[in-house]
């Protein structure tokens, strides 16, 4: 976790605490007596979200493995019940054609 992400998390925490203080002040007296906690909360949440959302330069991503064009068909509920079991082949042997 980089420094900007840590600072963003800290600012978000301080913004939430400041918002809690503002809400407690509002519900305690039913009047808005102090706007400072609200202003601090909005600014801290905005800066925290901006810092936390930055993309950090990391190691390059590994190339993805290409998938097969068509997936193997899945047998039905009783699809493998009456089919013969496949024979184990040694490495290098080809499968018999049907």
N, C-alpha and C positions, 0 to 999 in steps of 0.2 A: 504494500500500500504506500503510495507516494505521499510526499509532503502536502501537495495541493488537496488530495483526497482527505487526508487527516484534518487539515485546516477546514475544509468544507464540512466534514462531519462535526467538528467542534462548533463551527458557526451555526449549523442547523440545530444543535443541542442548545446553544445559548439563545437562539431565536425562539425555540419552543418554550424554554424556561421563561423568557421575557413575555411571551404571549400568555403563559399561565399566570404570571404576575399581573398582567393587564386584566385578564378575565377575573381574577380574584378581586382586584380593586373595583371592577365594574359591578360584580355581583354583591359585593359587601355593602356598597352605599347607593346602588342604583343610579349613580351619577358618574360621569367620566371626569375624574379629578386630575389624572395625570395621563398625558399623551405620550410621554417619553418611552415607557415600556412598549407601546404599540409601534412607535417609529423604529426603535431598536430591533424589535422582532421582525418587522417587515424587511429592514435592511439586512439583518443577519441571515434570515432565511433566503433572501434573494442571492446574496453573495455566497452563502454556503452551497446552494443548489448550483450556482454557476461554477464554483471551484470543484465540486464533487463530480459534475458531469463531464469534465474534461477527459479526453482520451489520453492515456499515457502511452508513450512509445515503448513497446515491448519487443520481444524477439519476433522475428518474422514467422508467420503461420506456416505450418507444414502443408505441403500440397495434398489436396484431398485425393483419396483413392477412387478411381472411376468405378461406378457400379455397373453390373451387367445390364444389358439392354432390356431383357425380359426376365422377370423373376420366375423361379421354378414353380410349376403348377403344384398347388397344395391338394393333397388327397381329401376326399369327402369324409364324412363321419365314419363310414365303414370301408373306405377306399383301400386300405392296406390289409384288410382282413384275409382276402383270398388270393392275394398276389404272392408269387414265390419270393423268397428272400433273395436279395442280390448276393452273388458269389463274390468273395473277396479276391481281388486281383493283385498280383505281385506288381511292384513298380516297373513300368516299362511295357506292360501288357495292355493291349487294346481291348476295349469292350466289344463283345460280339454284337453285330448289327441285327436288328429285328426284322 
